[in-house]
Amino acid sequence: MNLNNPITYIKGISVHRASLLYAELGIKTCNDLLHFFPFRYIDKTQFYAIKELQPNSSEVQVVGKITRIKSIAQARGSRLVATFQDTSGTMELVWFKGQKWIKDSLKINEPYVVYGKLNHYNGNFSIPHPELELVSDYKRKLQTKMQPVYPSTEKLTNSGVSNKLVRGYIQDLLQQVFDGVQESLSPEIIDDFQLISKRDALLNVHFPKNQEQLAKAEFRLKFEELFFIQLQLARKKLINKAKIKGPVFENVGAVFNQFYKEKLPFNLTNAQKRVLKEIRKDVASRAHMNRLLQGDVGSGKTIVALLAMLLAIDNGYQATIIAPTEILAKQHYIAVSELLEGMNINVDILTGSVKIKKRREIHANLESGQLHILVGTHALLEDKVKFHNLGIAVIDEQHRFGVAQRSKLWAKGAQNADGGAVVPPHILVMTATPIPRTLAMSVYGDLDISVIDELPPGRKEVKTVHRYDSNRLSVFKFMRDEIEKGRQIYLVYPLIQESAAMDYKDLMDGYEGVSREFPAPKYQISIVHGQMKPADKEFEMQRFVKGETQIMVATTVIEVGVNVPNASVMIIESAERFGLSQLHQLRGRVGRGADQSYCIFITSYKLSAEAKTRLKTMVETTDGFKIAEVDLKLRGPGNIMGTQQSGVLNLKIADVVKDGATLVKARNAAIGLLQADSNLSKPENIGILKTFTAIYKSTGIWANIS
């Protein structure tokens, strides 16, 4: 039997049934079926005598004989009842459906193994629709104790494709192919990680003899699944580094040095220095940099990105920063312009709202090379935007940009000196949404990853508390005290797309309540929400930035892009309606100055268990990576990465959350293997190469993970 054969080669699977299994579960070939794993097991290690049964609703297993079968009429139709007995007593087996077929198949006075959910009524025990099997057949089967339960769908169940049927197909297949199952890992890896063979793993994941054998089988198969993903990512990174050449920034010149010595607003943290060193090493080599820069809000990613851009300028190249929103692009433009003030460097901004005349001026300056740094939104990805000599592109909040958009940046790179192919610019991808280590290894495994894991000196941790609606008056008093000290306050209401009208009402009710507590002219309040015109929104934000208003009542539009060091309090209403990453981003809006800052979550008393976990996590830690790990456990990888990337982690048996330790081992094994045998050409790695090639051909998504 060839595992690439369609499942119709298995006895009992018709063309119709095969199309059903493919449509519902994606099972097309014998190999697909062999790698269709149970999601739980029924432990049948315990046999009961009938006299030992207790009146509860557990599932039980008994051995005995059917002594009598009869059909009993009832209000609607009839039921089939078999008297079943062992040496200790008697009980009933009952069927309401398929009675004729069952009656014809039952054998009187033959020993059966019976399994099912126990019913107790009027002192008598019965099992409705039991699983039953002749003892002679039971003893011949592969498994004798732990029974696998496979994922299914309503359509399959209604079409008669039961768990028992699927189990039978897999058993038949295993018996045919068992001796021919090829090993997919090298003897060295099997030995190093004490793995059981592929053959034994497949047998014991479907039909485990006991819990210990099942654990060994699962570890082997999880390791293998994660290993081949990591091998694909690590190999892709190696090939990219060898094949794709980037611009070479050999010189640390006058521009970089002037800024570093005269303009740097604070001493770099050790984490920033470490990351800058990693970037400098990349851009000085002939290889193309493809680096992910992670760091919490306020950790100083922008300064590191700016220093990388100055290296490009020192070497005769241009640089660009692309941000997902106009607000964020403007913030970057203002920050970069202020930092470079007095230096002979031209910075401009290109967004959708830039007028045609100004746009033409930017295009001309960009093509001539007079413009050194261009900050922008998706607008700078347009074909008409041409750089003279683009050396580095910084992408902020990269998860908001698709692969196609990122590839457009590549095409804007500088041409070779001989006028040949375009040399893609170095790519520095930044995110303030911390990505858990295990997820970063799986989704961004072909990027180099840098982490800024400390805040600049002088920054105080934001004190975070959770308060209920009944504490609102004391929260208002605290707000007054902070305003008396000259501080400003954010008051944020949730925004849920499906209910914009309700959210607007919540916001306006909140605004009216706050206006009563903080009356004009003593207090001034800004209000910002998504239904305002951009000009009005900008006007209100600027009033707050300038300190003309003390309180900003807003929806989550202020999640990114507002930088007010004097704002020291973030109050989040209905905090239970926010996700962890959103709460973390909002809290990052305060704590930007030298003063002590505060974050207050206000909720009702009625909270789900998950909401309690989220709030407890936020109160206990400000570490974005710890928060991201909790978020991953609560929501799963697909939801965290968004639908665009959820398919990447469509794993058959492993789980990046629960199997993080196995993932690390698999990654280390993959990297070690490629260091020793980059082409997988050694005889001992022939099984790995064969499996790798087959997986690569069938799983196209791996080629575009990042």
C-alpha positions as CSV (number, residue, x, y, z in Angstrom):
1,M,0.0,0.0,0.0
2,N,1.4,3.4,-1.0
3,L,0.6,6.1,1.5
4,N,0.0,8.6,-1.4
5,N,-2.9,6.5,-2.6
6,P,-6.4,8.0,-2.2
7,I,-8.4,6.6,0.8
8,T,-10.7,4.7,-1.6
9,Y,-7.9,2.0,-1.5
10,I,-9.0,1.2,2.1
11,K,-11.7,-1.4,2.4
12,G,-15.1,0.1,3.1
13,I,-14.4,3.6,1.9
14,S,-16.5,4.3,-1.2
15,V,-16.0,7.3,-3.6
16,H,-19.0,9.0,-1.9
17,R,-17.6,8.5,1.6
18,A,-14.1,9.5,0.5
19,S,-15.4,12.8,-0.9
20,L,-17.3,13.4,2.4
21,L,-14.2,12.8,4.5
22,Y,-12.2,15.2,2.3
23,A,-14.9,17.9,2.4
24,E,-15.4,17.7,6.2
25,L,-11.9,16.8,7.5
26,G,-9.5,17.4,4.6
27,I,-8.6,13.7,4.5
28,K,-7.7,12.7,0.9
29,T,-4.8,10.2,0.9
30,C,-3.9,7.3,3.1
31,N,-1.1,9.4,4.6
32,D,-3.7,12.1,5.6
33,L,-5.7,9.4,7.4
34,L,-2.6,8.0,9.1
35,H,-1.9,11.5,10.4
36,F,-5.4,12.2,11.5
37,F,-4.9,12.0,15.2
38,P,-7.4,11.3,18.1
39,F,-8.2,14.3,20.3
40,R,-9.0,12.2,23.4
41,Y,-9.1,8.6,24.6
42,I,-11.5,6.5,26.5
43,D,-9.6,4.5,29.0
44,K,-11.0,0.9,28.9
45,T,-8.5,-0.6,31.3
46,Q,-11.3,-1.3,33.9
47,F,-13.8,-4.1,33.5
48,Y,-16.8,-4.3,35.9
49,A,-18.9,-7.2,37.1
50,I,-22.6,-6.3,36.9
51,K,-23.1,-6.6,40.7
52,E,-20.3,-3.9,41.1
53,L,-22.2,-1.3,39.1
54,Q,-23.2,1.9,40.9
55,P,-26.2,4.3,40.1
56,N,-24.3,7.1,38.3
57,S,-23.9,8.3,34.8
58,S,-20.4,7.0,34.1
59,E,-19.3,4.9,31.1
60,V,-18.6,1.3,32.0
61,Q,-17.3,-1.9,30.3
62,V,-18.6,-5.4,31.1
63,V,-18.1,-8.9,29.7
64,G,-21.0,-11.3,29.4
65,K,-23.5,-13.0,27.2
66,I,-26.9,-12.0,25.6
67,T,-29.4,-14.6,26.7
68,R,-32.6,-13.1,25.3
69,I,-33.8,-10.5,22.7
70,K,-37.3,-9.0,22.5
71,S,-39.0,-6.0,20.9
72,I,-41.2,-3.9,23.3
73,A,-44.0,-1.6,22.0
74,Q,-44.1,1.9,23.4
75,A,-46.1,5.2,22.9
76,R,-44.1,5.9,19.7
77,G,-42.7,2.9,17.9
78,S,-40.9,0.2,19.8
79,R,-37.5,-0.5,21.4
80,L,-35.3,-3.5,21.2
81,V,-34.2,-5.0,24.5
82,A,-31.5,-7.7,25.1
83,T,-31.0,-9.4,28.4
84,F,-27.3,-9.4,29.2
85,Q,-25.7,-11.4,32.0
86,D,-22.4,-12.3,33.6
87,T,-21.6,-14.6,36.5
88,S,-22.7,-11.9,39.0
89,G,-26.0,-10.6,37.7
90,T,-28.2,-9.3,34.8
91,M,-28.8,-6.0,33.1
92,E,-30.4,-4.7,29.8
93,L,-29.0,-3.5,26.5
94,V,-31.5,-1.1,24.7
95,W,-31.8,0.2,21.1
96,F,-34.3,2.7,19.7
97,K,-32.9,2.9,16.2
98,G,-31.7,0.4,13.6
99,Q,-33.5,-2.4,15.4
100,K,-33.9,-4.9,12.5
101,W,-30.2,-4.7,11.6
102,I,-29.1,-5.0,15.2
103,K,-31.4,-7.9,16.0
104,D,-30.1,-9.8,13.0
105,S,-26.5,-9.2,13.9
106,L,-26.7,-10.2,17.6
107,K,-25.6,-13.7,18.7
108,I,-27.2,-15.5,21.6
109,N,-24.9,-17.0,24.3
110,E,-21.7,-15.7,22.7
111,P,-19.3,-13.8,24.9
112,Y,-19.4,-10.0,24.2
113,V,-17.5,-7.0,25.4
114,V,-20.1,-4.2,26.1
115,Y,-19.3,-0.6,26.6
116,G,-21.5,2.4,27.1
117,K,-23.1,5.0,29.4
118,L,-24.9,3.5,32.3
119,N,-28.6,4.2,33.1
120,H,-30.3,3.3,36.4
121,Y,-34.1,3.2,36.7
122,N,-36.3,1.4,39.2
123,G,-33.4,-0.5,40.6
124,N,-32.3,-1.9,37.2
125,F,-29.3,-1.1,35.1
126,S,-29.3,-0.6,31.3
127,I,-27.0,0.7,28.6
128,P,-28.8,2.4,25.6
129,H,-27.1,1.9,22.2
130,P,-24.0,0.2,23.6
131,E,-20.8,-0.5,21.7
132,L,-20.4,-4.2,21.6
133,E,-18.0,-6.6,20.1
134,L,-17.5,-10.4,20.3
135,V,-14.7,-11.2,22.7
136,S,-13.0,-13.3,19.9
137,D,-12.8,-10.1,17.7
138,Y,-11.8,-7.9,20.6
139,K,-8.8,-10.1,21.3
140,R,-7.6,-10.0,17.7
141,K,-7.6,-6.2,17.5
142,L,-4.6,-3.9,17.7
143,Q,-5.8,-2.0,20.8
144,T,-7.2,-3.7,23.8
145,K,-7.6,-0.9,26.3
146,M,-7.4,2.8,25.5
147,Q,-9.9,3.7,22.7
148,P,-9.1,6.7,20.5
149,V,-11.8,9.3,19.8
150,Y,-11.4,11.3,16.6
151,P,-12.6,14.7,15.6
152,S,-15.9,14.6,13.6
153,T,-18.7,16.8,12.3
154,E,-22.4,16.7,12.4
155,K,-22.6,15.9,8.7
156,L,-20.3,12.9,9.1
157,T,-22.2,11.6,12.1
158,N,-25.6,12.0,10.2
159,S,-24.1,10.1,7.2
160,G,-23.2,7.1,9.4
161,V,-19.4,7.8,9.5
162,S,-19.0,7.0,13.2
163,N,-15.9,7.1,15.4
164,K,-16.0,3.3,15.4
165,L,-15.9,3.3,11.6
166,V,-13.0,5.8,11.4
167,R,-11.1,3.7,14.0
168,G,-11.6,0.6,11.9
169,Y,-10.3,2.3,8.7
170,I,-7.2,3.5,10.5
171,Q,-6.7,0.0,12.0
172,D,-6.9,-1.6,8.6
173,L,-4.5,0.9,7.1
174,L,-2.0,0.5,10.0
175,Q,-2.0,-3.2,9.6
176,Q,-1.2,-2.9,5.9
177,V,1.5,-0.2,6.0
178,F,3.1,-0.8,9.5
179,D,6.2,-2.7,8.3
180,G,6.7,-0.1,5.5
181,V,6.5,3.1,7.6
182,Q,9.7,5.0,6.7
183,E,11.7,6.8,9.4
184,S,11.6,10.6,8.9
185,L,14.3,11.7,11.4
186,S,18.0,10.9,11.6
187,P,19.4,8.3,14.1
188,E,21.3,11.2,15.8
189,I,18.2,13.3,16.5
190,I,16.2,10.2,17.6
191,D,19.0,9.4,20.0
192,D,19.6,12.9,21.3
193,F,16.0,13.5,22.1
194,Q,15.2,9.9,23.2
195,L,12.4,9.6,20.6
196,I,10.6,6.4,19.8
197,S,10.5,5.3,16.1
198,K,8.0,6.8,13.7
199,R,6.3,3.4,13.3
200,D,5.8,2.9,17.0
201,A,4.7,6.5,17.4
202,L,1.9,6.1,14.8
203,L,0.8,2.8,16.3
204,N,0.7,4.2,19.9
205,V,-1.0,7.5,19.1
206,H,-3.9,5.6,17.5
207,F,-4.0,2.5,19.6
208,P,-1.9,3.1,22.8
209,K,-1.3,0.2,25.1
210,N,-1.1,2.5,28.2
211,Q,-0.7,6.2,29.2
212,E,3.1,5.9,29.1
213,Q,3.2,4.7,25.5
214,L,0.8,7.4,24.5
215,A,2.9,10.1,26.1
216,K,6.0,8.8,24.2
217,A,4.1,8.7,20.9
218,E,2.7,12.2,21.3
219,F,6.1,13.7,22.2
220,R,7.7,12.1,19.1
221,L,4.9,13.3,16.7
222,K,4.8,16.8,18.2
223,F,8.5,17.1,18.1
224,E,8.5,16.0,14.4
225,E,5.7,18.4,13.4
226,L,7.5,21.4,15.0
227,F,10.9,20.3,13.8
228,F,9.9,20.4,10.1
229,I,8.3,23.8,10.5
230,Q,11.4,25.1,12.1
231,L,13.6,23.4,9.5
232,Q,11.7,25.2,6.8
233,L,12.0,28.6,8.5
234,A,15.7,28.2,9.4
235,R,16.6,26.9,5.9
236,K,14.7,29.8,4.3
237,K,16.7,32.3,6.5
238,L,20.0,30.6,5.5
239,I,19.1,30.7,1.8
240,N,18.0,34.4,2.0
241,K,21.2,35.4,3.7
242,A,23.3,33.6,1.1
243,K,21.3,34.6,-2.0
244,I,19.7,38.0,-1.3
245,K,22.2,40.8,-1.1
246,G,21.4,44.1,0.6
247,P,23.0,47.6,0.4
248,V,26.3,47.7,2.4
249,F,26.6,50.4,5.1
250,E,30.3,50.3,5.7
251,N,30.8,53.7,7.2
252,V,29.7,55.0,10.5
253,G,30.1,58.6,9.3
254,A,29.6,62.3,10.2
255,V,25.8,62.3,10.3
256,F,25.5,59.3,12.7
257,N,28.3,60.6,14.9
258,Q,27.0,64.2,15.0
259,F,23.6,62.9,16.1
260,Y,25.0,60.4,18.6
261,K,27.3,63.0,20.3
262,E,25.2,66.2,20.1
263,K,21.5,65.3,19.6
264,L,20.8,62.1,21.4
265,P,18.2,63.2,24.1
266,F,19.3,60.5,26.6
267,N,21.8,57.8,27.0
268,L,20.9,54.6,25.3
269,T,19.9,51.6,27.5
270,N,22.0,48.5,27.3
271,A,19.1,46.8,25.4
272,Q,19.1,49.6,22.8
273,K,22.9,49.4,22.4
274,R,22.6,45.6,22.0
275,V,19.9,45.9,19.3
276,L,21.8,48.7,17.5
277,K,24.9,46.5,17.4
278,E,22.9,43.6,15.9
279,I,21.5,46.0,13.2
280,R,25.0,47.4,12.5
281,K,26.4,43.9,12.0
282,D,23.6,43.1,9.5
283,V,23.9,46.3,7.4
284,A,27.7,46.2,7.3
285,S,27.6,42.7,5.7
286,R,26.7,42.0,2.1
287,A,23.6,40.1,3.3
288,H,20.1,41.6,3.3
289,M,18.7,42.5,6.8
290,N,15.2,41.2,7.6
291,R,14.9,42.0,11.3
292,L,11.9,42.2,13.7
293,L,12.3,44.7,16.5
294,Q,10.1,44.1,19.5
295,G,9.8,46.5,22.4
296,D,7.1,47.8,24.7
297,V,5.5,51.2,24.3
298,G,8.1,53.8,25.4
299,S,11.1,51.4,25.2
300,G,12.8,53.6,22.6
301,K,12.4,51.7,19.3
302,T,12.1,54.9,17.3
303,I,15.6,56.1,18.4
304,V,17.1,52.8,17.4
305,A,15.3,52.9,14.0
306,L,16.5,56.5,13.5
307,L,20.1,55.6,14.2
308,A,19.8,52.8,11.6
309,M,18.5,55.3,9.1
310,L,21.3,57.7,9.8
311,L,23.8,54.8,8.9
312,A,22.0,54.6,5.5
313,I,22.4,58.4,4.9
314,D,26.1,58.2,5.9
315,N,26.5,55.7,3.1
316,G,24.7,57.6,0.4
317,Y,21.3,56.0,0.8
318,Q,17.8,57.2,1.6
319,A,15.5,55.8,4.3
320,T,11.7,55.5,4.9
321,I,9.4,54.8,7.8
322,I,5.9,53.5,6.9
323,A,3.1,53.5,9.5
324,P,-0.4,52.1,9.3
325,T,-2.3,55.3,10.2
326,E,-1.9,59.0,9.4
327,I,-1.9,59.8,13.2
328,L,1.1,57.5,13.8
329,A,2.9,58.7,10.6
330,K,2.5,62.3,11.8
331,Q,3.9,61.3,15.2
332,H,6.9,59.7,13.7
333,Y,7.4,62.7,11.4
334,I,7.3,65.2,14.3
335,A,9.5,63.1,16.5
336,V,12.2,62.6,13.7
337,S,12.1,66.2,12.6
338,E,12.5,67.5,16.2
339,L,15.4,65.0,16.9
340,L,17.2,66.1,13.7
341,E,16.6,69.8,14.1
342,G,19.7,71.8,13.1
343,M,21.2,69.0,11.1
344,N,21.5,69.1,7.3
345,I,19.0,66.3,6.7
346,N,15.7,66.7,4.8
347,V,12.7,64.9,6.2
348,D,9.2,64.9,4.7
349,I,5.8,63.2,5.1
350,L,3.6,61.6,2.5
351,T,0.0,60.5,3.5
352,G,-3.3,60.3,1.7
353,S,-4.2,63.9,2.7
354,V,-1.1,65.6,1.2
355,K,-2.2,68.0,-1.5
356,I,-1.2,67.3,-5.2
357,K,1.2,70.3,-5.4
358,K,3.1,69.2,-2.3
359,R,3.0,65.6,-3.5
360,R,4.7,66.5,-6.7
361,E,7.4,68.3,-4.8
362,I,8.0,65.3,-2.6
363,H,8.2,63.0,-5.7
364,A,10.8,65.3,-7.3
365,N,13.0,65.6,-4.2
366,L,12.8,61.9,-3.6
367,E,13.9,61.0,-7.1
368,S,16.7,63.5,-7.1
369,G,18.0,62.3,-3.8
370,Q,17.6,65.7,-2.0
371,L,15.0,64.1,0.4
372,H,16.8,61.8,2.9
373,I,14.0,60.4,5.0
374,L,10.4,60.0,3.9
375,V,7.8,59.2,6.6
376,G,4.4,58.0,5.3
377,T,1.4,55.7,5.2
378,H,0.4,53.2,2.5
379,A,0.5,56.3,0.2
380,L,4.3,55.8,-0.2
381,L,3.8,52.3,-1.6
382,E,2.2,53.7,-4.8
383,D,4.1,53.0,-8.0
384,K,4.6,56.7,-8.8
385,V,6.6,57.1,-5.6
386,K,10.2,56.5,-6.7
387,F,13.3,56.7,-4.5
388,H,16.7,57.8,-5.8
389,N,18.6,55.2,-3.6
390,L,16.5,53.5,-0.9
391,G,18.7,51.7,1.6
392,I,16.5,50.9,4.5
393,A,12.7,50.7,5.2
394,V,11.3,50.8,8.7
395,I,7.8,49.2,9.0
396,D,5.9,50.2,12.2
397,E,3.2,47.9,13.7
398,Q,4.0,45.5,10.9
399,H,1.0,43.1,11.5
400,R,-1.2,45.7,9.8
401,F,0.7,45.3,6.5
402,G,0.2,42.4,4.2
403,V,2.9,40.4,2.3
404,A,2.0,42.2,-1.0
405,Q,2.5,45.6,0.6
406,R,5.8,44.7,2.0
407,S,7.0,43.3,-1.4
408,K,6.3,46.7,-2.9
409,L,8.9,48.2,-0.6
410,W,11.4,45.7,-1.9
411,A,10.8,46.8,-5.4
412,K,11.7,50.4,-4.4
413,G,15.3,49.5,-3.6
414,A,18.4,50.9,-5.3
415,Q,19.6,49.5,-8.6
416,N,23.0,47.8,-8.8
417,A,25.9,50.0,-9.8
418,D,25.9,48.3,-13.2
419,G,22.2,49.2,-13.7
420,G,21.2,45.6,-13.1
421,A,18.6,44.1,-10.7
422,V,17.2,46.1,-7.8
423,V,18.9,45.6,-4.5
424,P,16.1,45.4,-1.9
425,P,16.4,47.8,1.0
426,H,17.1,46.5,4.5
427,I,13.9,45.9,6.3
428,L,13.4,46.7,10.0
429,V,10.0,45.7,11.2
430,M,8.9,47.3,14.5
431,T,6.1,46.2,16.8
432,A,5.0,47.4,20.2
433,T,2.7,44.4,20.5
434,P,5.0,41.9,22.2
435,I,4.9,38.5,20.5
436,P,5.3,35.5,22.8
437,R,8.6,33.7,22.2
438,T,7.0,30.4,21.0
439,L,4.8,32.3,18.5
440,A,7.7,34.5,17.3
441,M,9.6,31.2,16.6
442,S,6.7,29.8,14.6
443,V,5.4,32.8,12.7
444,Y,8.5,35.0,12.3
445,G,11.1,32.2,12.5
446,D,12.8,33.3,9.2
447,L,13.4,36.8,10.5
448,D,16.1,37.8,12.9
449,I,14.5,39.0,16.1
450,S,15.8,41.8,18.4
451,V,14.1,42.7,21.7
452,I,14.4,46.0,23.7
453,D,13.5,44.6,27.1
454,E,14.2,47.6,29.3
455,L,12.7,51.1,29.6
456,P,14.9,54.2,29.5
457,P,16.3,55.4,32.8
458,G,14.0,57.7,34.9
459,R,10.8,56.0,33.6
460,K,8.6,54.9,36.5
461,E,6.4,51.8,36.3
462,V,2.7,52.8,35.8
463,K,0.8,51.9,39.0
464,T,-2.3,49.9,38.0
465,V,-5.5,49.3,40.0
466,H,-8.9,47.7,39.3
467,R,-11.9,49.6,40.7
468,Y,-15.7,48.8,40.5
469,D,-18.5,51.2,39.4
470,S,-19.3,51.8,43.1
471,N,-15.8,53.4,43.6
472,R,-16.4,56.1,41.0
473,L,-16.6,59.0,43.4
474,S,-13.2,58.2,44.9
475,V,-11.8,57.9,41.3
476,F,-13.2,61.4,40.6
477,K,-11.5,62.7,43.7
478,F,-8.2,61.2,42.6
479,M,-8.6,62.9,39.2
480,R,-9.1,66.3,40.9
481,D,-6.0,65.8,43.0
482,E,-3.9,64.9,39.9
483,I,-5.3,67.9,38.0
484,E,-4.3,70.2,40.9
485,K,-0.7,68.9,40.5
486,G,-0.9,70.1,36.9
487,R,-1.4,66.6,35.4
488,Q,-3.7,65.6,32.5
489,I,-6.0,62.6,32.3
490,Y,-7.3,60.2,29.6
491,L,-10.8,58.7,30.1
492,V,-11.3,55.9,27.5
493,Y,-14.5,54.2,26.6
494,P,-14.7,50.9,24.6
495,L,-15.3,50.9,20.9
496,I,-16.8,47.7,19.4
497,Q,-17.4,47.9,15.7
498,E,-20.7,45.9,15.8
499,S,-22.3,48.5,18.1
500,A,-21.1,51.9,17.1
501,A,-24.3,53.5,18.1
502,M,-24.2,52.0,21.6
503,D,-20.5,52.9,22.0
504,Y,-21.3,56.5,21.0
505,K,-24.1,56.7,23.5
506,D,-21.7,55.3,26.2
507,L,-19.1,57.9,25.3
508,M,-21.6,60.8,25.4
509,D,-23.2,59.6,28.6
510,G,-19.7,59.4,30.1
511,Y,-18.8,62.9,28.8
512,E,-21.9,64.4,30.3
513,G,-21.2,62.8,33.7
514,V,-17.6,64.0,33.7
515,S,-18.7,67.5,32.6
516,R,-21.0,67.7,35.6
517,E,-18.2,66.6,38.0
518,F,-15.6,68.8,36.3
519,P,-17.5,72.0,35.3
520,A,-16.2,74.8,33.1
521,P,-14.5,77.2,33.2
522,K,-12.3,75.6,36.0
523,Y,-11.9,72.4,34.0
524,Q,-11.6,72.0,30.2
525,I,-12.5,68.7,28.5
526,S,-11.6,67.4,25.0
527,I,-13.7,64.7,23.4
528,V,-12.4,62.5,20.5
529,H,-14.2,59.6,18.8
530,G,-14.3,57.8,15.4
531,Q,-17.4,59.6,14.1
532,M,-15.7,63.0,14.1
533,K,-14.2,64.7,11.0
534,P,-10.4,64.3,10.9
535,A,-9.9,68.1,11.2
536,D,-12.1,68.3,14.3
537,K,-10.4,65.2,15.8
538,E,-7.0,66.8,15.2
539,F,-8.1,70.1,16.7
540,E,-9.3,68.4,20.0
541,M,-6.1,66.3,20.2
542,Q,-3.9,69.4,19.7
543,R,-5.8,71.2,22.5
544,F,-4.9,68.3,24.8
545,V,-1.3,68.1,23.6
546,K,-0.8,71.8,24.3
547,G,-2.3,71.5,27.8
548,E,-5.3,73.6,27.1
549,T,-7.6,70.8,28.3
550,Q,-7.0,68.7,31.4
551,I,-9.2,65.6,30.5
552,M,-9.5,63.8,27.2
553,V,-12.7,61.7,26.9
554,A,-12.1,59.3,24.0
555,T,-12.7,56.0,22.4
556,T,-9.7,53.8,21.5
557,V,-8.7,56.1,18.7
558,I,-6.0,57.2,21.1
559,E,-4.6,53.7,21.4
560,V,-1.7,54.7,19.1
561,G,-0.3,58.0,18.0
562,V,-0.8,60.4,21.0
563,N,2.3,61.3,22.9
564,V,1.6,63.6,25.9
565,P,4.3,63.3,28.6
566,N,2.2,65.4,31.0
567,A,-0.7,63.0,30.9
568,S,-0.2,60.8,34.0
569,V,-3.6,59.0,34.4
570,M,-5.3,56.5,32.2
571,I,-8.8,55.6,33.2
572,I,-10.5,52.8,31.2
573,E,-14.2,52.4,31.5
574,S,-15.8,49.0,31.0
575,A,-12.3,47.6,31.0
576,E,-13.7,44.0,30.8
577,R,-14.7,44.7,27.2
578,F,-11.0,45.2,26.1
579,G,-8.5,42.6,25.1
580,L,-5.2,42.3,26.9
581,S,-3.0,43.7,24.1
582,Q,-5.4,46.7,23.8
583,L,-5.3,47.4,27.6
584,H,-1.5,47.2,27.4
585,Q,-1.4,49.6,24.5
586,L,-3.7,52.1,26.2
587,R,-1.7,51.9,29.4
588,G,1.4,52.8,27.3
589,R,-0.1,56.2,26.6
590,V,0.9,57.3,30.2
591,G,4.2,56.9,32.0
592,R,6.0,58.9,29.3
593,G,7.2,61.7,31.6
594,A,9.3,61.6,34.8
595,D,6.2,61.8,37.1
596,Q,4.5,58.8,38.7
597,S,1.7,57.6,36.4
598,Y,-1.5,55.6,37.1
599,C,-3.8,53.3,35.2
600,I,-7.3,52.6,36.6
601,F,-9.6,49.9,35.2
602,I,-13.3,50.5,36.0
603,T,-15.7,47.6,35.6
604,S,-19.1,46.3,36.8
605,Y,-19.1,43.5,39.4
606,K,-20.3,41.0,36.9
607,L,-17.1,39.6,35.3
608,S,-16.4,36.4,33.4
609,A,-13.5,34.2,34.5
610,E,-11.5,35.3,31.5
611,A,-12.1,39.0,32.2
612,K,-10.9,38.5,35.8
613,T,-7.7,36.8,34.5
614,R,-7.1,39.7,32.1
615,L,-7.5,42.4,34.7
616,K,-5.5,40.5,37.3
617,T,-2.7,40.1,34.8
618,M,-2.7,43.8,34.0
619,V,-2.6,44.8,37.7
620,E,0.2,42.4,38.5
621,T,2.6,43.1,35.7
622,T,3.6,45.8,33.2
623,D,5.9,43.3,31.3
624,G,4.4,43.2,27.8
625,F,5.9,39.7,27.1
626,K,4.3,38.2,30.2
627,I,1.0,39.8,29.2
628,A,1.4,38.4,25.7
629,E,2.0,34.9,27.1
630,V,-1.3,35.1,29.1
631,D,-3.1,36.5,26.0
632,L,-1.8,33.5,23.9
633,K,-3.1,31.1,26.5
634,L,-6.5,32.8,26.6
635,R,-7.0,33.3,22.9
636,G,-4.8,30.9,21.0
637,P,-2.3,31.6,18.3
638,G,-4.8,32.1,15.4
639,N,-6.7,34.9,17.2
640,I,-3.6,36.7,18.3
641,M,-2.0,36.8,14.8
642,G,-5.3,37.5,13.1
643,T,-6.9,35.5,10.3
644,Q,-4.1,36.4,7.9
645,Q,-1.7,34.2,9.8
646,S,-3.9,31.7,11.6
647,G,-3.4,29.2,8.8
648,V,0.3,29.1,9.5
649,L,-0.3,27.4,12.8
650,N,-2.8,24.8,11.5
651,L,-1.0,22.1,13.4
652,K,-2.2,18.5,13.5
653,I,-1.0,17.5,16.9
654,A,1.3,20.1,18.5
655,D,0.2,23.3,20.3
656,V,2.5,26.3,20.4
657,V,1.1,27.3,23.8
658,K,1.3,24.0,25.6
659,D,4.3,22.5,23.7
660,G,6.6,25.5,24.0
661,A,9.4,23.5,25.5
662,T,9.1,20.9,22.7
663,L,9.2,23.8,20.2
664,V,12.5,25.1,21.6
665,K,14.0,21.6,21.3
666,A,12.8,21.2,17.8
667,R,14.1,24.6,16.7
668,N,17.5,23.9,18.3
669,A,17.6,20.5,16.5
670,A,16.7,22.1,13.1
671,I,19.4,24.8,13.4
672,G,22.0,22.3,14.6
673,L,21.2,20.0,11.7
674,L,21.6,22.8,9.1
675,Q,24.9,24.0,10.6
676,A,26.2,20.4,10.2
677,D,24.5,19.6,6.8
678,S,23.0,22.7,5.1
679,N,21.9,20.7,2.0
680,L,20.6,17.7,4.0
681,S,22.9,15.6,1.7
682,K,24.5,13.3,4.3
683,P,23.2,9.6,4.1
684,E,21.9,9.7,7.7
685,N,19.7,12.7,6.8
686,I,18.0,11.1,3.7
687,G,14.8,10.5,5.6
688,I,14.7,14.1,6.7
689,L,15.2,15.4,3.2
690,K,12.5,13.1,1.8
691,T,9.9,14.1,4.4
692,F,10.9,17.8,4.1
693,T,10.5,17.8,0.3
694,A,7.1,16.1,0.5
695,I,5.8,18.6,3.2
696,Y,7.2,21.6,1.3
697,K,5.4,20.6,-1.9
698,S,2.1,20.0,-0.2
699,T,2.2,23.0,2.2
700,G,2.6,26.1,0.0
701,I,1.9,28.5,2.9
702,W,5.2,27.8,4.5
703,A,7.0,29.6,1.8
704,N,5.3,32.9,2.8
705,I,5.0,32.7,6.5
706,S,6.5,36.1,7.1
